[in-house]
Each structure stands twice: as structure tokens, then as C-alpha cells.
Amino acid sequence: MKNSKLFAVLSVFLALGMLLTACSSAATPTAAATAASTEAATTAAATTEAAPAETVTVRYWHTMDDAESAQLDKVIAAFEAANPGIKVEATRYAYDDFKTALTTAIAGGDVPDTARLDIVWVPQFASQGALMQLDGVLADFDTIAADTFPGPLSTNKWNGHYYGLPQDTNTQVLVYSKDAFAAAGIDAAPTTMDEFVTDACKLSNASTETYGYAEGGTYFWAPAPVFYAMGGKVTDDAITTATGYINGPESVAVFTMLKKLYDDGCMSPNLLGGGVATDAGTGTGKYAMIIDGPWMTNIYASNYPDFKYDYALVPASDTGTSSVVGGEDVVVLDGTKNKEAALKWVDYLMSADAQKMMAEVGVMPTLSSLTGDPALPAYFSVFMEQLKTAQARTVSPKWDDMDTAINNAYQRILKGDQTVQASLDQAAEEINALLK
């Protein structure tokens, strides 16, 4: 009995030994299997390494013209070369269609990552929560902001934060006819407002319907350079009231001067409609002075190649020279799904390289450090000098309505429907209602 039990135990141990030996043989790979496994692992690692990273596409909407769009393609190519894995998809809109297209995209939740907006649109979209705050988010924001002209930069500020950066800019300066000045015995452009008024009347002749000065209309952009140069203000700095500002003594003095020029026949009546446009008027000798932007260079070259003209700073008052800021700002939409790539694109657009590339087709840089750069067109110099003191129109979502109030007031003044003070008092009340 004991031997039988011992035999059974030994049989169990023998069976277990055979099983362990079989398992060990199955788990230990042959040399060939090891080599094959190693080769497969190496191939898989190599395939993973060689696989390209996913490309991020930044959608960018703008309203550039033909020449600017062609140059933008070069800027995009340079950016993509410096930022592998990021592509920029640019979409061009007609100016009149752009705002509606963007509003629709925001409502539908399918927004572009970035866009170039008219400067007066930034506070409108920022107030709707549609734009990303850039200060404190874009790593280079403070450095870029410190190098941009203050007027263009200010167009991006809303409720204490910046929702864009000035991608390109412009301003208005005095444009005068050299031949008209020579014929009148005037040696140089006026540098003060008193000289400006005197020259405007000296250069006017009622019998030939020629005028010393002309404005393109009564919308605020037209008188804005003179308005700002004479110390006019639309509202207080906090944009809480227009009382004492648009109807204050400085603003009243501006429109009183313009009304007198108009009544005395020293300013063309075209600003109330009809007549000869300012570009044609200067180009054909009807107007001796206008105040306008850098685009006049190409307009004269194309349409009036024999016209001899020059640029000068807006004549100064006791507070110095000033003008009005124009241009476009680059923004990042709040609904972007490619935040980091979008910020890189914004950062590049604000670089000296990108700004100088766009300057080749007449787009004015916003970086003050580029003032006097030999790579820029020579005629930029006076405009960039003017930009040092040029001011933004009131940065408010209600600006368009404020503009209408001032426009209507200016028309009432010129037509004699109201006194200057009464008309501007009415404008102040209308603007105050918008600020509530």
C-alpha cells in the first residue's frame, strides 16, 4: 500500500516536470524568431519616425486688393517655410461683403482662425465676445505693442484689453499742388493753421472756380485731420460723455474755421455733393490743397502723371500737428480650434520681415522702428512721421452712429441751418444717447 502511494506521488511529480519543460520550450524564442521580431520592431519604429506630423491649417480672412493678395502669397510662403506643419489658407472677400460673412460665420460657430478687420470693426466684434484677448496671451505682445505707433495700437483696445494688433496702417497728410503754389507766390506748404487759412484763400479764385482747399465729404474722416490737429475731441478719454468735447471750445473752433473757409469761397462746395472729386480736382488744377492718404501716390501716377505735387504734415495749432488713423487690425477669433498656430501667424504678420514685404506694394507698416528704413518707399516718410501723433477715431462699438451724428452736424453748419455751437450741442446729445 505504501509503495503504491509512493508510486502515485512520483508519477505526479514526473508529469509536472514534463509540463514545465514543454512550457519553457514554447516561451523561449529561437534565434531566427528573435531576429525576425527585432527587425519588425525596427521597421515599425522607423515607420513611426518617418510619418509626418499632422498639418495644422490656419484660416485667414481678409479684403486685400489684387496686388496685396499676390504679395500676401509670398508672405504666407515665407511663414510656412519657417513653420513646418502649419499651413495658411487665405480667403479674400469684397469689403462690402466681409462684415456680413464674418457675422454669419460667428453665428454658425464655424469661424476663421484669424482675420484682418477694418480698425473700426474691432471694438464691435470684441464687444460681442467674438475675438480673443491678445494681451497676456500672445507671448510677444508687449514687445510688439511697444514698437507700434500708438494711434494704430489704440484701435484694438476695448474694456481695458487688446483684441488685435495693427497689421497695417495709414493716415492723412497735406497734399498740395506745386504749380498752384508757385503761381500764387507761396514758397512752401503751410505749417500752422493760420498759414493754412491764409494760403487757402490766396489760392482761391471765384471767377475760375478754383479753390485753395477741398474735402471729400462731411463724414468725419474728411475733417478729422484738421479736427485733431486743432485739439478737437469727440468724447472724454473714458468714452463716457460727449458733452464738453464734441461741443467744447476746441471742436467749435474747428468747425467755425471750416465754415468760414466755405462761406468765403476758399473751400470747394463739392463736400456737400456733386462737383469735382478731390483726386480729379487736384490733378486737373481745380484744387490747390487737400488732406489725404498714401494711396494718392498711385492714383496720381495712374491718372494724372504730369501733376506735380508734394506731401507735408497737417498744419499745426498750439497743440501741435495731428491727423487721423486708418488701416486694418489682425485678430484671432474666439472660436478658433488652432489657437497656437493662429498666434504664430499673427506674430509673423507683425514682424519686420512681413511688414517690409507688404510695403513693397504700398502697404504701410505699423512698426515705428521701421521709420526711415531704406527698404520702404520714400514717400512713406512723411506719413510715418504723421503717425507719431495721429489719433484713432473713438474706439467704440457705436462709432458708426457717432460718425453719422457728426456728419449731420457738419452739414447743418455748412448749410446755415444751425449755428456751430447749436449743431454740435445736438451732436453731443445724440452721442451721449449712444453711450448709455
C-alpha positions as CSV (number, residue, x, y, z in Angstrom):
1,M,0.0,0.0,0.0
2,K,2.7,2.4,0.9
3,N,4.6,1.6,-2.3
4,S,1.5,2.2,-4.3
5,K,1.1,5.6,-2.8
6,L,4.7,6.5,-3.3
7,F,4.5,5.5,-7.0
8,A,1.4,7.7,-7.5
9,V,3.2,10.7,-5.9
10,L,6.3,10.1,-8.1
11,S,4.1,9.9,-11.2
12,V,2.5,13.3,-10.4
13,F,6.0,15.0,-10.0
14,L,7.1,13.4,-13.3
15,A,4.1,14.7,-15.1
16,L,4.6,18.2,-13.7
17,G,8.2,18.2,-14.7
18,M,7.3,17.3,-18.3
19,L,4.7,20.1,-18.4
20,L,7.1,22.7,-17.1
21,T,9.7,21.6,-19.7
22,A,7.2,22.0,-22.5
23,C,6.0,25.4,-21.4
24,S,9.6,26.6,-21.1
25,S,10.4,25.4,-24.7
26,A,7.3,27.3,-26.0
27,A,8.1,30.6,-24.3
28,T,11.8,30.7,-25.3
29,P,12.1,32.0,-28.9
30,T,14.6,30.6,-31.4
31,A,17.4,32.8,-32.7
32,A,15.5,33.1,-36.0
33,A,12.4,34.3,-34.3
34,T,14.3,36.8,-32.2
35,A,15.9,38.2,-35.3
36,A,12.6,38.5,-37.1
37,S,11.0,40.1,-34.1
38,T,13.8,42.7,-33.8
39,E,13.6,43.5,-37.5
40,A,9.9,44.1,-37.3
41,A,10.2,46.3,-34.3
42,T,12.9,48.4,-36.0
43,T,10.8,48.7,-39.1
44,A,7.8,49.8,-37.1
45,A,9.9,52.4,-35.2
46,A,11.3,53.7,-38.5
47,T,7.8,54.0,-40.0
48,T,6.6,55.9,-37.0
49,E,9.6,58.3,-37.1
50,A,9.1,58.9,-40.8
51,A,5.4,59.6,-40.6
52,P,4.8,63.3,-41.0
53,A,3.2,65.2,-38.2
54,E,-0.4,66.3,-38.7
55,T,-0.6,69.6,-40.6
56,V,-2.5,72.4,-38.9
57,T,-4.3,74.8,-41.3
58,V,-4.9,78.4,-40.1
59,R,-7.8,80.0,-41.9
60,Y,-7.2,83.7,-42.5
61,W,-9.9,86.1,-44.0
62,H,-9.1,89.5,-45.5
63,T,-10.2,92.2,-48.0
64,M,-6.9,92.9,-49.8
65,D,-6.7,94.1,-53.4
66,D,-5.1,92.2,-56.2
67,A,-1.6,93.5,-55.7
68,E,-1.8,93.0,-51.9
69,S,-3.2,89.5,-52.3
70,A,-0.4,88.5,-54.6
71,Q,2.2,89.8,-52.1
72,L,0.4,88.0,-49.3
73,D,1.0,84.7,-51.0
74,K,4.8,85.5,-50.7
75,V,4.4,86.3,-47.0
76,I,2.5,83.0,-46.5
77,A,5.2,81.1,-48.3
78,A,7.9,82.6,-46.0
79,F,5.8,81.8,-42.9
80,E,5.2,78.2,-43.9
81,A,8.8,77.7,-44.7
82,A,9.7,78.9,-41.2
83,N,6.9,76.9,-39.5
84,P,6.7,73.4,-40.9
85,G,3.4,71.7,-40.1
86,I,1.4,74.9,-40.3
87,K,-0.4,76.0,-43.5
88,V,-2.2,79.3,-44.0
89,E,-5.4,79.2,-46.0
90,A,-6.2,82.8,-47.1
91,T,-9.7,83.7,-48.2
92,R,-10.4,87.1,-49.9
93,Y,-13.7,89.0,-49.6
94,A,-15.0,92.1,-51.1
95,Y,-15.0,94.8,-48.4
96,D,-18.8,95.3,-48.6
97,D,-19.4,91.6,-48.1
98,F,-16.8,90.9,-45.4
99,K,-18.6,92.0,-42.3
100,T,-21.7,90.1,-43.1
101,A,-19.7,86.9,-43.9
102,L,-17.9,87.1,-40.6
103,T,-21.0,87.8,-38.6
104,T,-22.7,84.8,-40.3
105,A,-19.6,82.6,-39.5
106,I,-19.7,83.6,-35.9
107,A,-23.4,82.9,-35.6
108,G,-22.9,79.5,-37.1
109,G,-19.9,78.6,-34.9
110,D,-17.6,78.0,-37.9
111,V,-15.2,80.9,-37.7
112,P,-11.9,81.5,-39.4
113,D,-8.9,81.3,-37.1
114,T,-7.7,84.8,-37.9
115,A,-8.9,87.8,-39.9
116,R,-7.8,91.3,-40.9
117,L,-10.5,93.7,-39.9
118,D,-11.1,97.4,-40.6
119,I,-10.0,99.1,-37.4
120,V,-13.4,100.5,-36.6
121,W,-14.8,96.9,-36.5
122,V,-12.6,95.6,-33.8
123,P,-14.5,97.1,-30.8
124,Q,-17.7,96.0,-32.4
125,F,-16.7,92.3,-32.6
126,A,-14.8,92.5,-29.3
127,S,-17.9,93.7,-27.5
128,Q,-19.8,90.7,-28.8
129,G,-17.2,88.3,-27.4
130,A,-16.1,87.2,-30.8
131,L,-12.4,88.0,-30.5
132,M,-9.6,86.5,-28.4
133,Q,-7.9,88.8,-26.0
134,L,-4.2,89.1,-27.1
135,D,-2.5,90.9,-24.2
136,G,-1.4,88.3,-21.7
137,V,-1.9,85.5,-24.3
138,L,0.4,86.3,-27.2
139,A,3.9,85.8,-25.9
140,D,5.5,88.7,-27.8
141,F,2.5,91.0,-27.2
142,D,4.3,93.6,-25.0
143,T,7.3,93.7,-27.3
144,I,5.2,94.2,-30.4
145,A,2.9,96.8,-28.8
146,A,5.9,98.8,-27.6
147,D,7.1,99.0,-31.2
148,T,3.8,100.0,-32.9
149,F,2.6,103.5,-33.4
150,P,0.3,104.4,-30.5
151,G,-2.7,105.6,-32.7
152,P,-3.0,102.3,-34.6
153,L,-2.4,100.3,-31.5
154,S,-5.2,102.1,-29.6
155,T,-7.8,100.9,-32.2
156,N,-7.5,97.4,-30.7
157,K,-8.3,98.3,-27.1
158,W,-11.7,97.6,-25.7
159,N,-12.7,97.5,-22.0
160,G,-9.1,97.6,-20.8
161,H,-7.7,94.8,-23.1
162,Y,-6.4,94.4,-26.6
163,Y,-8.3,92.2,-29.1
164,G,-6.0,92.7,-32.0
165,L,-2.8,94.2,-33.3
166,P,-2.4,96.8,-36.1
167,Q,-1.4,94.8,-39.2
168,D,-1.2,97.8,-41.5
169,T,-2.0,101.4,-41.2
170,N,-2.3,104.8,-42.9
171,T,-3.0,108.4,-42.1
172,Q,-3.7,111.6,-43.9
173,V,-1.4,114.5,-44.6
174,L,-1.5,117.7,-46.6
175,V,-1.3,117.2,-50.4
176,Y,-0.5,120.4,-52.3
177,S,0.0,121.4,-55.9
178,K,3.5,122.7,-56.6
179,D,2.4,124.6,-59.7
180,A,-0.5,126.3,-57.9
181,F,1.7,127.4,-55.0
182,A,4.3,128.7,-57.4
183,A,1.7,130.7,-59.4
184,A,0.4,132.2,-56.1
185,G,4.0,133.1,-54.9
186,I,3.8,130.7,-52.0
187,D,7.2,129.2,-51.3
188,A,6.3,126.3,-49.0
189,A,3.4,124.3,-47.6
190,P,1.7,125.9,-44.6
191,T,3.0,124.7,-41.2
192,T,0.4,126.4,-39.0
193,M,-3.4,126.6,-39.2
194,D,-3.2,130.4,-39.6
195,E,-0.9,129.9,-42.6
196,F,-3.3,127.2,-43.9
197,V,-6.3,129.5,-43.8
198,T,-4.4,132.4,-45.4
199,D,-3.0,130.2,-48.2
200,A,-6.3,128.5,-48.9
201,C,-7.9,131.9,-49.6
202,K,-4.9,133.2,-51.6
203,L,-5.1,130.1,-53.8
204,S,-8.8,130.5,-54.5
205,N,-10.4,132.3,-57.5
206,A,-14.2,132.6,-57.7
207,S,-14.1,133.6,-61.4
208,T,-12.3,130.4,-62.4
209,E,-14.0,128.3,-59.8
210,T,-10.6,127.2,-58.4
211,Y,-10.3,126.6,-54.7
212,G,-7.4,126.6,-52.2
213,Y,-8.8,123.7,-50.2
214,A,-11.2,120.8,-50.8
215,E,-12.6,118.0,-48.7
216,G,-14.1,114.7,-49.9
217,G,-17.3,115.0,-47.9
218,T,-18.8,115.7,-44.5
219,Y,-18.3,112.2,-43.0
220,F,-15.9,112.5,-40.0
221,W,-12.8,111.1,-41.8
222,A,-12.7,114.2,-44.1
223,P,-12.3,116.9,-41.5
224,A,-10.7,114.6,-38.9
225,P,-7.1,115.6,-39.5
226,V,-7.9,119.3,-39.0
227,F,-10.2,118.5,-36.1
228,Y,-7.5,116.6,-34.2
229,A,-4.7,119.0,-35.1
230,M,-6.7,121.8,-33.6
231,G,-7.3,119.9,-30.4
232,G,-10.9,118.7,-31.1
233,K,-12.3,115.7,-29.2
234,V,-15.4,113.6,-29.7
235,T,-15.7,112.3,-26.1
236,D,-13.7,112.1,-23.0
237,D,-10.9,109.5,-22.8
238,A,-13.1,107.0,-21.0
239,I,-15.7,107.4,-23.7
240,T,-18.5,108.1,-21.2
241,T,-19.7,111.5,-22.4
242,A,-19.5,113.8,-25.4
243,T,-20.6,116.9,-23.5
244,G,-17.8,119.4,-23.4
245,Y,-15.9,117.6,-26.1
246,I,-17.6,117.4,-29.5
247,N,-19.3,120.7,-28.5
248,G,-16.4,122.0,-26.5
249,P,-14.4,125.2,-27.4
250,E,-11.7,123.4,-29.4
251,S,-14.2,121.5,-31.5
252,V,-16.4,124.6,-32.0
253,A,-13.3,126.5,-33.2
254,V,-12.6,123.7,-35.8
255,F,-16.0,123.9,-37.4
256,T,-16.1,127.6,-37.2
257,M,-12.9,127.9,-39.2
258,L,-14.2,125.4,-41.8
259,K,-17.5,127.2,-42.1
260,K,-15.7,130.5,-42.7
261,L,-13.5,128.9,-45.4
262,Y,-16.6,127.6,-47.1
263,D,-18.5,130.9,-46.9
264,D,-15.5,132.8,-48.1
265,G,-15.2,130.6,-51.2
266,C,-11.8,129.3,-50.1
267,M,-13.1,125.7,-49.8
268,S,-14.8,123.9,-52.6
269,P,-18.5,123.2,-52.2
270,N,-18.1,119.7,-53.5
271,L,-18.1,118.3,-50.0
272,L,-21.9,118.7,-49.9
273,G,-22.2,116.5,-53.0
274,G,-21.6,116.9,-56.7
275,G,-18.7,118.9,-58.1
276,V,-15.3,117.5,-58.8
277,A,-13.8,114.8,-56.6
278,T,-10.7,115.6,-54.7
279,D,-8.3,113.5,-56.7
280,A,-9.6,114.8,-60.1
281,G,-9.8,118.4,-58.7
282,T,-6.1,118.4,-57.6
283,G,-5.0,116.5,-60.7
284,T,-6.6,119.0,-63.1
285,G,-5.7,122.2,-61.2
286,K,-9.1,122.9,-59.6
287,Y,-8.0,122.4,-56.1
288,A,-4.6,123.5,-54.7
289,M,-4.7,121.6,-51.4
290,I,-6.4,118.5,-50.0
291,I,-5.7,116.3,-47.0
292,D,-5.5,112.6,-48.0
293,G,-3.6,109.3,-47.7
294,P,-0.7,107.5,-49.2
295,W,-2.9,105.9,-51.9
296,M,-2.8,109.3,-53.7
297,T,0.7,108.4,-55.0
298,N,-0.7,105.5,-57.1
299,I,-3.8,107.4,-58.1
300,Y,-1.8,110.4,-59.4
301,A,0.7,108.1,-61.2
302,S,-2.1,106.3,-63.0
303,N,-4.5,109.1,-63.8
304,Y,-2.5,112.4,-63.6
305,P,1.1,111.5,-64.3
306,D,2.0,115.1,-65.2
307,F,0.6,116.5,-61.9
308,K,3.3,118.0,-59.7
309,Y,2.6,117.7,-56.0
310,D,4.1,117.1,-52.7
311,Y,3.2,116.0,-49.2
312,A,3.5,117.8,-45.9
313,L,2.4,117.3,-42.3
314,V,-1.0,118.6,-41.4
315,P,-0.6,122.2,-40.3
316,A,-0.2,122.6,-36.5
317,S,-2.2,124.5,-33.9
318,D,-0.9,125.4,-30.4
319,T,-1.2,121.7,-29.5
320,G,1.0,120.6,-32.5
321,T,0.2,118.6,-35.6
322,S,-2.1,115.6,-35.7
323,S,-4.2,113.6,-38.0
324,V,-6.5,110.5,-38.1
325,V,-5.6,106.8,-38.2
326,G,-6.8,104.4,-40.8
327,G,-5.9,100.8,-41.6
328,E,-6.6,97.2,-40.6
329,D,-6.0,95.1,-37.5
330,V,-5.3,91.4,-37.3
331,V,-7.4,89.4,-34.8
332,V,-7.8,85.9,-33.6
333,L,-11.4,84.7,-33.5
334,D,-12.5,83.4,-30.1
335,G,-13.8,80.1,-31.6
336,T,-10.5,79.1,-33.2
337,K,-9.6,75.4,-32.9
338,N,-6.0,76.2,-33.8
339,K,-5.0,78.8,-31.2
340,E,-1.2,78.2,-31.0
341,A,-0.8,78.1,-34.8
342,A,-3.1,81.2,-35.2
343,L,-1.0,83.1,-32.7
344,K,2.2,82.2,-34.6
345,W,0.7,83.6,-37.8
346,V,-0.3,86.8,-36.0
347,D,3.2,87.1,-34.6
348,Y,4.7,86.7,-38.0
349,L,2.4,89.3,-39.6
350,M,3.7,91.8,-37.1
351,S,7.3,91.0,-37.8
352,A,9.6,93.5,-39.6
353,D,10.1,90.9,-42.4
354,A,6.4,90.5,-43.2
355,Q,5.7,94.3,-42.8
356,K,8.5,95.2,-45.2
357,M,7.3,92.6,-47.7
358,M,3.9,94.1,-47.8
359,A,5.3,97.6,-48.0
360,E,6.6,96.7,-51.5
361,V,3.0,97.0,-52.7
362,G,2.3,100.2,-50.8
363,V,1.0,98.8,-47.5
364,M,2.2,101.0,-44.7
365,P,3.9,99.3,-41.7
366,T,2.7,99.8,-38.2
367,L,6.2,99.3,-36.6
368,S,7.7,102.7,-35.6
369,S,11.1,101.1,-35.7
370,L,10.8,100.9,-39.5
371,T,10.6,104.7,-39.9
372,G,13.2,105.8,-42.3
373,D,14.1,102.2,-43.3
374,P,15.7,102.4,-46.8
375,A,13.6,99.4,-47.9
376,L,10.4,101.4,-47.7
377,P,9.1,103.7,-50.4
378,A,10.5,107.2,-49.9
379,Y,7.0,108.9,-49.8
380,F,6.2,106.8,-46.7
381,S,8.4,109.0,-44.6
382,V,6.0,112.0,-44.1
383,F,3.1,109.6,-43.4
384,M,5.1,107.7,-40.8
385,E,6.2,111.0,-39.2
386,Q,2.5,112.0,-39.1
387,L,1.6,108.6,-37.5
388,K,3.6,109.6,-34.4
389,T,0.8,111.9,-33.4
390,A,-2.2,110.7,-35.4
391,Q,-5.3,109.7,-33.4
392,A,-7.8,106.9,-33.7
393,R,-11.5,107.7,-34.2
394,T,-13.4,106.9,-31.0
395,V,-12.9,103.2,-30.2
396,S,-16.5,102.2,-29.6
397,P,-18.9,99.7,-31.0
398,K,-21.2,102.7,-31.6
399,W,-18.7,104.6,-33.7
400,D,-20.6,104.4,-37.0
401,D,-23.6,106.1,-35.3
402,M,-21.4,108.7,-33.7
403,D,-19.9,109.4,-37.2
404,T,-23.4,109.9,-38.5
405,A,-24.2,112.4,-35.7
406,I,-21.1,114.5,-36.5
407,N,-21.7,114.2,-40.3
408,N,-25.2,115.6,-39.9
409,A,-24.0,118.4,-37.7
410,Y,-21.3,119.4,-40.2
411,Q,-23.9,119.5,-43.0
412,R,-26.2,121.7,-40.9
413,I,-23.4,124.0,-40.1
414,L,-22.3,124.4,-43.8
415,K,-25.9,124.9,-45.0
416,G,-26.5,127.5,-42.3
417,D,-29.4,125.5,-40.7
418,Q,-27.9,125.9,-37.2
419,T,-25.1,127.8,-35.6
420,V,-21.9,125.9,-35.0
421,Q,-22.5,125.7,-31.2
422,A,-26.1,124.7,-31.6
423,S,-25.4,122.0,-34.1
424,L,-22.5,120.5,-32.1
425,D,-24.7,120.6,-28.9
426,Q,-27.2,118.5,-30.8
427,A,-24.5,116.1,-31.8
428,A,-23.3,115.8,-28.2
429,E,-26.8,114.8,-27.1
430,E,-27.1,112.2,-29.8
431,I,-23.7,110.7,-29.0
432,N,-24.5,110.7,-25.3
433,A,-27.6,108.7,-26.0
434,L,-25.4,106.1,-27.8
435,L,-23.1,105.8,-24.8
436,K,-25.8,104.9,-22.4
